[in-house]
Every structure is written in structure tokens, then in C-alpha cells.
């Protein structure tokens, strides 16, 4: 290991660390994601990232307007900012500026990932070098930051939240306080960092603001406290202005949805690998599960470095050397931990304390419901402290200790890296939800969702989002963190009423998450089809596609709400052991309908039909039972009734349900 004895030039150090970051990204996620013309992998089951990409597509096509982040067509006719699509606004803006020179199909999430990993490595290297002035050790230390478990978890998933270089920048500025103030660059630096934070993901803003507060704490507690307040106020006002320019405050949506602590952290967050540690798995100690937002795992390599540092501190009594200048960072750690774990304070599975948050505070801080994310700065502060202490206090042994712990760290996090590599590999090879050629004939002006996309299947929502954008169509609703839900809901009700009156819009492609029985039982002027597993309604008849009709009979079981404890067989059919199933909130036009339940061992099936939350019993007639079928008729005399079908297994054997059929003519095809 003679190379460890050679000095490295500072610029070479940064270059090497950047190369390390790039290599790490390519090894974990693969080079396929860097193909900017291929966005198929972003649409096929990519989850949140699919929605983020569609946000960019609509923002790219939107006309330039103010605020500059406004996009339109995703929740037509309402506009909102691209910041609420998590499309990495600063990247979206840059590529929108040069959009005329870009290919028609373009994605930047792979490039963003590569840039983030390079920056994470370089800034991690600078952070370590600022304390140690050791170029070789700083390069090794940079790899620990590159192997950040949270960045691995978030990148190409919820990518905006993987921009942890912004946290490292804040740490570098904080730890170089004297030099920054001496050069009178503090206001500029903090303003730029806060502006960058809100231009990537708003959750980073309070993190950076907390570091800025710790930075100015010596001034805030001095006789000239007002100077610190003025400096912080200037940076805060600049940040608010930048947020205004992006469009954070545009529209009627609520910035705060309440529910602080919906995804809070755990006291054990730094140690909980959530199933991603190879070493913990080999020891049978892996802690799989847990709240995804509470993930801040340090890794066994860092555990060892921290243990070595703590033992040395205790053995040599260095804890007595705690200086006044360290107080702000200690306070910062305590504050981050407390903010991330409230209101329900847990250690592992044990609840220690549950705080009742005042409604005012819950609303005030409700914008940051996933407060478990505020454990991330603690993770990096611990990581930095362990690395720097070992380098500074173990002299010639430090590099060998660092190398050994780094290999342990990489080995420990190898399952997380492998999982991401496998996920991306599957995405790049998978086919999209929309595959039938018939979609080319369905071009309308608007995709109108008759369900809440956030609660609907994302593979359907995002596939239709891409389809709509490709065909210059708008959507009435989509998956976004902030939107005018009340107005969108009103629009859906207005559209429903128009369809029930027989006035559907010929320019709309109606999409349903469950069988639209209410419309099917009436003459609405719509034709209904199931294409690629997606239920649609249009005013045009498709001669070569089988129409869904209540006259022919429809099966609502795949779309019904099943209120029961049940299991499924290998075919996906429902098996009920001494229990019941319930299909509820179904509306039918006035008339008589034949209901048929198919399955096996139905001799002991007890059928009940009620309406309006079981407050009204529906009359059942002509009941016929067989081992594989139960059929009967019901008469609906009020089209506003919300009907519920319930099948109770009164026997001891297993009851298999395969179909719940409804027919207006009494005949099933």
C-alpha cells in the first residue's frame, strides 16, 4: 500500500472523488438511465418517479408565464407550480429553456442522479479535508458520503429528496464560519443555499435554515444580537421571494395539509437498516420494515468508526475538552432529533411518549408532515464526526482503519445497492401499461379521471398521463402533492350529473377505477370498454372492441370494496372461511335486476342486500341456490339509494367467490 504514502494535489483529490461518485452511480443504477431519449423506464411502474417525469413533460409544453414554475394541463383548468410535482424544478427550468434544441422524447433524471452523486462525493471530500487537511484520507472519506443509505434509497425513486449535497454545503459553510464571516460572504452563501433548496425540494429549506441559525447563534446571544437577526431576515426574505417566483403560493391549494408526524422518525433510526444491511442479516439482527420516511441508517462501517472514536474520547478524557464553540452544533443535533421524532416518540416497537400537538402548531408545521426526514442532517453530522476524529487522532493508522471500515460499509450496504440495480433493470425491460393499438383511435382533448388518482393505481394514472401528453390532451386530475382538491371534486360531480342527464362530453375520455355501474344502468350516451385493464367511457362506439353492458351482464367483484378477512386462491379468487364479503356504495337506476354469485360451496351462502349504510333492507325474490351459484332478483325504486351486497358464509367449510354478476335483462353472456 505504498500509494497511501503519496501526497495528492488538492485539485486531483477533488477530481478523484468526483470520479468515485460517478462510478458509484453507474454501478448502482446502470448506464441505461443516462439515455436521455429513453423515458419508457420512467413510466412503467416507476411509482412516484413516473409522476415526477410527467410533471416535467407538461411543464416543458406549458407557455412561459409568471410565476415561472407554472404548468397547466395536469389538473385542467387549474394551474399550479412544477415544484409540487417534485420534478426537480431547477433542472426542469434549465431544460425548458433549451427545450427547442432537445429531442422530442427527453428525460433528465439519469443526468440529475449522476450530477448528484458526483457532487455528493466532492462535497463530502471537501468537508473532511476542511478538518483534516489530509487529501488521501479525504478521498477515502468521500466514499462514505457517496454510499449514503438515504441517497441510495431515494435516488430514481423520489429523486428530489436525494439532493443531499445541499446538506453537505450547509455543513461546510457552518464549519467554516470564521472564514466566511471574515470575507463577508455569509448572507450571500446562506441566501444561495436556501434558494437552491427551495428550487429542488422544499423539505431542505428548514434543514438549511436550522444550520444558518446555528451559524448565527454566537451573534444572536451577543450584545449585537440584532445584526444576526437582520442577516437571517435578509436571507429568509430572499428565499420567500424565490419561492414566490417559482409559484409556491400560486392557486387555491393549501400549503399545509395538517397531520404533523404522519411519517415521523424513530429514536433508533440511525441503527435501523430496514432490511438493507448484509451484516445485520448474516447476524440475524436485521430490522426489516419500519416507516420508510424514518430511514437514516448509518451503516456498520460508520458504527465501527464511531465506536473507535467514542472509546478513544472516553479513554483519554477528551470529553472534557468540549468547547463553547461546539454548543451550537450540539443544540442543532438535539433539535433535529426532537423535531424528527415528535409527536409519537418511539424506540423501535416501543412507544415512549405520545405528545398531543396543539391544532395551531399542527397546521403551522403541517407542510412538513414527513418530519422523519429531519434526521438526515444528524446522520451526516455523526458520519462526519466519526470520520474526522479517526483521521485526526490516529495518525498513521487512520488510513488503514478508514480503508477497513470503508470495505465493511460497502459490504454492509450491498443489499440496498443490489435492490436498486435490480429495480432499475426491471424498469428498463418492462412494458408499459398501455399496449393496445386501439388507444390511437381514442384521441380526445381531455382524460377525465372519475376517481382520485392518489388513491388509484399509479401504473394506470401515470401511463394515461404519458398517453395524454403524447397526444396533446389535458387531464382533470393527477398525482401531485398540492392541488385544489375541493374544486376538482366539484368538477367531477358536475360532470357526473351531466352524464346522468345524457350529456357526456364527446371531447373527453372518461376513466374509472371501478365498474361504473351507476352509468351502465342508465341511458347516458356513453359506450364503456375495458382496454389493457383500464375501464373507459367514450361517446364513440368501437366496432371491433367488446362493449361493457349491464344488459349483457357485468362482473363487479374485481372492482368491489371487500369488507372482510379473506384469502385468495392461485387464480386470485376470494375464499371465505366462515366470513362474508360486501360490495358497497353501488348505485342503480330504477328497475329490476338479476344478481348472480358464482363460486363453489355456496349452499350455505346467506345473501343480504341493503341500502344507504344498511339503513334500508332491499327485497330479494326468486332466490335459487346451487353448490356453484346463488341467484336472485332485486327491485330498485329509488335511484339515489347506495346499495350494498353482502354474502355471509353460514357453514363451516370454505366458500369460494369467483364472480358477482349484475344483469338488467336477467341473462348473462
N, C-alpha and C positions, 0 to 999 in steps of 0.2 A: 504493500500500500504506500509506495513512495510518493504517489500523486497527492497524498494527503499532506505532504510536507511542502508542496509547492504553493506559492502565493498566486492569487488570481487578481487580475486587474478588476476594478470596480465595474467598468462597463461590460467586461467579459462575464462577470458574475451575474449581472442583470440579463445578459443575452442567454447564458446557460439556463438560468431559472425560467426565462420565457419559453425556451425550447422544451424544458421539462413539462411546463404547463400544457403546451401544445401536444406533446407526446401522450401525456396522461389523458387528455380529452379524446384523442384518436383511439387510444387503446380501450377506453371505457365505452365510447359511443359509436365508434367506427367512422370511416371516411364518407360513407354514403350520405350522411346528414349534411355534408358540405356541398352537395349538389343543389345549387340554388334554384334550378329549374324543376326539381322534383319535389312536389308537395303532397304526393299520394300518401306517404307515411304519416303526414300530419293530420290526415282526415280519417284514416281507417283505424278507429278505436284508440286514438291517442288521448282521449279524455279531455282535460282542461286545455291542453295544448292545441287541440283541434279548434276550440272556440277562440283561442288567442290568435291563431292564424287567420281565421275568418274575420276577426276584428280588423286585422291588417288589410285584408282584401277589400273590405268595404271602405276603410279609411283611405286606401290608395285611390279608389274610384270616386270618392267624395270631392265636390268642388272646394276650392280654397275659401275659407271663411274664418270669421273670428267668433270665439276663441279658436286658435289654430288646431286644437285637438278634436274639433267636432267632426263626427261622421254621421251618415244618415243611411237609412235603408234597412238597418238591423231591427229596429223597433218602430217601423214606419207607422204613423208620420212623425214620430217623436225623435229628436236628435239627442245625442249625448256624447261625451268625450271618449276618445280611444283609451284614456287612462283606465276606464272601467272595464275594458276588455283584457287588461293585462297583456297587451300586445307589445310591451317594452316601448313606450311612447317615443323615447328619444331615437331609437332605431327606426320606428315606423315613420317618424317625421323626416329623418335623413333620406330614407329610401323613397319616400313620397316625393321629395324634392328632385330626385334624379330618376323618377319613375319613367319618364319618356324614353330613357336610354336603357331601361331594363327589359328583359324578355317578358312576354305576356304572363307566363307562369313563373312566379318568383317567390322564394321564401328565404328569410334571413335568420331563422332560429339556429341553424347549424353554425353560421358565422358568429352569431352572438355567443353561442356556447364556447367556441374556440377562443374568441376575444376575452371572455370572462375567465377562462382557465389560465390563459397567459397572464392576464392582469392579476389574478389571484396569486400566482406563483411569484411574479415580480414584486408585488407589494408585500407579500409575506417575507420575501428575501430582504427587502429594504427595512422592514420592521425589525427583523432580527439583527441586521447589520447596524442599525442605529444604536443598539445597546452593546453589541459585542465588538464591532469593527473587525470582525473576522470574516473574510469573504468566503472561505471554504465552508465554514460552519453555517454561514447564512444560506448558501446554496442548498445544503442538506436540510436546513430548517424550512426552506421554501416548499419542499416536497410535502411536509406535514400539512401546510395550508392548502396545497393542491389536492391532498387527499381528504379534504373536509367532508365529513359524512353527510352533512346537510346539503352541501353543493352537489354531491353525487346523487342524493335523493331528489333534489328539486330540478336539476338541470334537465331540459327537454321533457319536463312534466309541468311544473309551474315555474317556468324559466325565469320570470322577472324576479321571483324571490330567491333565485340563486346568485344574484349580483352581490355577493359578499365582499368583493373588493371595496365597496363603499364603506363597509365597517372597518376594514383594514386601513383605509385612507384616514378615517376619523381617529383611529388609534395612533397612527403615525403623527398626525397633527397634534394630538393631545400630548404625546410623549416628547414632542419637540417644542413644547410650549415656550420656553425661554427664547429660543432662536426665532420662532415665528413672531412673537411679540416684538423682539428686538428689530426685526425687519419690517414691522408694522403691516404684516400681511394677514393678520388673524381674521379681520372682518371679511376680506376677500376670500380666504380659504373656506371659512365656515359657510359663507353665502353660496359659494360654488358647490360645496358638498351637499348642502340642503337642497339646492336647486336640482342637482343631479339626482338626488334621492327621490324627489317627487316626480322626476322625469323618467324614472324606471319603475318604482313601486312605492306607494305611499307608506307602507309599513316601515321603511327605512328612515323616514323623516323623524319620528320620535327617538329612534336609536341615535341618530346623529345629533339631535338636539340635546340628548342626555350627555353625550360626550362634550358638546360645546358648553353645557352648564358646568360640568366638572372642570373644564379648561379655564373658565372664568371665575370659578369658586374663590380662589385667593383674592380676587378683586372685589367680589360680591360681599365678602366678610371683612373687608378693609374699610378705612375711613372714606375712601373714594369709591364706595360701592356703586354709586350712580353711573360711573364710567362703564363698568361691566354691564350694567342694565341697558345702557344706551347701545353698546356694541351688540348685545344679544338681540335687542329690539330691531336694530337695523337689519341684521341677518334674517330675523323672523319675518319682517315686512317684505323683504326681497323675496323670500320663499313663498309667502302668500300671494304676491304679485305673479310669480312664475306659475303657481297653481291656478290662478285666475286666467292667465294666458292659455294654459292647457285646457281649461274648461272644467275644472274640478267642481265649480259652483254653478255650472250651467244646468238649466232644466229644473223640473219639479221633484226630482228624486230626493230621497233622504240621505244625507251624508252618514248619519248614524242610524243603524237598524236596532240598536239596543243589544242586549244579550252578552254583555261583557263576561268573558270567561267561558264562552261556549266551547272554546278549544284552548284551555289553559294548560300550563306545563305541570310538571311533577318535580318534587324535590330530587328525585333520582334521575332526572332527565339526562344528566351528563354521563350516567353509567348505564342507562337502559339502551341496549343495542337494538331492541325491537326486532330481533331475529336476524340481524345483519352482521353479527360477529362470528367469524370462524372459530376463534379460540374459545369463546364462551360456549359455542355449540359443541366443540370437542370435549369440553369440561361438563357438559350437560347443564350449563347455567344460563343459557341464552334466554332472554326475556322477550319473547315474541309478543306481538300485539301492542297495545298502548295507543295513546292518542297520537295520530300522525303529526299533528302540529306541535307536539311536545318533543319531537325528535331533536336531540342536540348531543349525540353520542361522541365522546372524545376519542375513543379507541384505546386498545391495550398498550400501544406504543407510547402514547401520551401518559397513560396511567403510570407506566414504569418510570418515565422521566419525572413526573410529578412526585412519585413516591421517593425517588432518589433525592430530589430537591428538598422535600419535607424532612426526610431523615437527616440530611446534612444541616438544615436550618436548626433543627432541634438539638442535634449533637453538638453543634458549635455555638449554640445560643444566639443565633443571628436574628431571632425574632425580636430581640431587644433593640435591634437597630432600626426598627420601624420609625421612619422619619415623618415629620409633619407634612412634607410634600406628597407622601403616599396616601394621606387621608382621603383626598377626593376620589382616587381610584377605588379605594375600599368602599366608600359610600356608593360609588357607581355600581359596583358588583352587587351590593346589598339591595339597592333599588331595583336593578334589573331582575334579580331573583324574585323579589317580592311582587313586582308588577306582573311577572310571568306566571306565578303560581296562584294568584287570587282568582276568584273568590273561594274556591274549594281547594284547600291546601291538603295535598296527598303526598305520602311517601310510599311509592309502589302501589299496592292494592289497598293500603290503609288510609282512611280519611282522618286527618289530624284536627282540622278545624274548617268549619264552613261559615264564611262571612256573609251576612246579609247586606248586599250593596244598596245604598240609597238610590232610589229611582233616578234622581238628578244625576248622580255620578255614573250610573249605568248608561243613561242616554248620552252623557257628555263623552264618555270613553267608548261608547258602543261602536264607533267606527272601527276600532281595533279589537274585534271580538276574539280573534285568534291570538290572544296575548301570550300564548306559549312560545311564539316566535321571539319574544324579547329575551329568551335565554341564550340566543345565538351570540350576542356580544360577550356574555360570560364565558361561553365556550372558547372564544378566541383569546380572551384575556388570560384564562387558565393555560391554554396552549402556549401562548407567548411567554408567560411567566416560567413555565416548566422548561421550555427550550432555552431561553436566555439564561436562566440560573445555572443550568448544567454547563453551558458553554463558558460562562464567565468564571465558574468556580471549580471546574475540574481540569483546567489547563490542558495538558497533552492527552489526557484520557477522554476528553469531551467528544472529540471526533469519532472515536471508536464506540463510545456509548451511544452517540447520536445515530451512527450507521446501524448499530444493532437494533435500536428501538424503532428506527425507520422501517427496517425489514419486517419487524413484528407488526408495525402499524399497517403496512401494505398487505401482509398476510391476513391480518385480522379483518380488514375491510374488503377482502377479496370477494365474499359472497354478495356484498352490495354492488360492487363493480360488475360482477358476472350477471347479476339480475338485470342491471341496466342494459348491458350489452345484449342479453337475450331479448329484452323487451324491444329494443330498437330493431334488432334483427327480425323479429316477428312483424313489427310495424312496416318495415320496408318491403316485406314479402307479401303482406296481407292485401286482399282485395277490398275495395270499398263496398259500403252497404248498397249503393245504387249501382246495379249492373245491367238491368234490362234495357233494351233499346227503346222500349215504349216511352221512356222518360223524355225522349227527344220530341215526342208528339204532344207533350203536356205543357209546353212553354206558355206561361201566363205572365201577368205583370206582378203578381204577389203570391208568396207562400203564406197561407194563413193558418197558424197553429191554433187548434181548438183545445190545447192543453198547455200546462205550464212547462216550458222546456227544461227549467231547472229540475223539475221532478220527473221529466220524461227521459227516455233512453238517449244518451248523448250520441251514440253511433247513428241514430236516426236524425237527431237535431242537427248535428254538425255535417252529416252527409247532405242533408237538404240545404243547409247553409251554403255549402260549396256549390251545389247544384244551382241554387238561386243566384249566387254571384256570377257563375259562369254564363247564365242566361239573362243577365241584366234584370233580375227580379228583386223586389224588396221583400222583407219579412215583417210580420206584425209583432213578433216576439222572438227572443233568443236568449241564450245563456250569457248573462252579464252580471257583474257584481252590483251595479246600481242602475235602476231604471224606474220609470213612472208606472209602478205596478197597478195603481188604482185606475188610471186612465186606460191602460192596456186591458184590464179586466172588464171595464165598462164597454170598450170597443168589442170585445168578444161576445158580451151579452147582446149588444145591438145587432151584431152580425147573426147571432143565433135567432133572434126574433125575426129578422128579415128572411132568413131561410125558412123558418116555420110558416111564414106568410106566403112562401112560394116565390121569393125574390132573391135567389142566390146571385152572386156577382160572377159574371162569365169570365172576368179577368183574374179570378182568384183560384188558387189550388188549395183546397181545404185539406188539412192534415189532422188525423185523430190518433190519440194514443190507445183508445179502446173502441170497441164496436159502437158506432153512432146509432144506437137503437132508436133514440128519440126521433131522429131524422128519417131513419129507414121505415118507420111505421106510419109515415105521412107522405103526402104528395108534395114534394119540395122543389122539383125541377132539377135535382142533383142525381148523378149516377155515381155509385160507390164501387170502388175496386180495392183489391189488396195487391200491391206490387212490391216485390222484394221485401215482403213482411211489413210494409207500410200501408196503413189504411188512409185512402184519399177519397175526396168527393169533388166532382167537376160537373159542369153543365153540358159537357160534350160526351156523347156515347162512344165508347171504344169498341168497334165491331169485332175485333179479334181478341178481346180480353173478357174473361168471365166476370159478369156483374154480380155484386153482392146484393141480394134482395130478400126482404123478410117474407115475400110470397113463396120464395123457394126454400126458405128456412135459413136461419143464421145460428152459428155456434158462438155464444158469448163467454164460454168458460175460460178461454185463453186471455180474455180481457177483463174478467170479473175480479172484484175485490174479494179475496178468500179470507174470511174471518174464521180461522180455525188453526189448530195444531195438526199439521199433516205432513206426510212424506210423499215422495213421488217414486214411481217405478222407473225402469230403464227407458221407457218411452215418453217420460215426462207427464204421465197421467197421475192424478191425485188419488192417494189411498187414504181412507179414513177409518181409523180404528175406534169404534165407539164414540165418534165425534160427529161434527157437522160441517157443511160448507155453506157459505152465504154469499150470494151475488146481489149487491145492493145498489140503491140510487139509480134505478133504471126507469126511464120514462117511456110510456107507450101511448099512442093515440087511442081514442075511444074505439072499442071494438072487442071482438073475441079472438083469443089466441090459443094455439095448441103449444103446450110445453112438453118437452121430452128430455128426460135424463137418461143417458146411456152409460153403461159400465158393466160391472159384474157384482154378483151377490147383493142385488138391490131388493130382495124380498122383504127386508126389514127397514127399508128406506121410508122415513116419515117426512112428507113434504108439507111445508107451510109457506104461504105467500101472504105478505103483509105490505102495508104502505105507510109512508111518512113516519119513519123511525119506529115502526112496529105499533103505531097507534091505531091502525086500521087493518082489520082482517079481510083478506080477499077471499071470495067464494071459489072453491075448487070443485069442479064437476067432472064426471066421466073418468074417474081415476082407474087406470089399468096398470097392473104390476106383473113383471116377469123377472126372472133372475138377472136379465141383462138390460132391462128397460123399465122406467116408470113414466107414464104419460098422463096428462090431464088437460083440462081447458080452464081458462080464466076469462072473465069479462071485465074490461076496464071502462068505467063510467065517468072518470074524471082524468083528463089528460095531464093535469098538474100533479097527480099522485107520483110519488117516488117509490117504486116497487122494489121489494126485496124477496128473493127466492132463497129458501133455507131447506136443506136436506139433512135430516137427522138420522144417524145410524142407531137404531134401537136394538140391534142384535149384538152378538159378541164377536162375530167374525170381522174380517176386513171388508170394507166396502170400497170398490174401485169406481171412480168417476172419470169418464173419458170425454163426455160432451154434455152441454146444456143448450138445447136447441129451442128456438122460438120460431113459430110459423104463423102467418096471418091467414093462410089458406088451409092449414091443417095437414099439409103434405110436405114431406122432406125429400129433396133430391138425393 
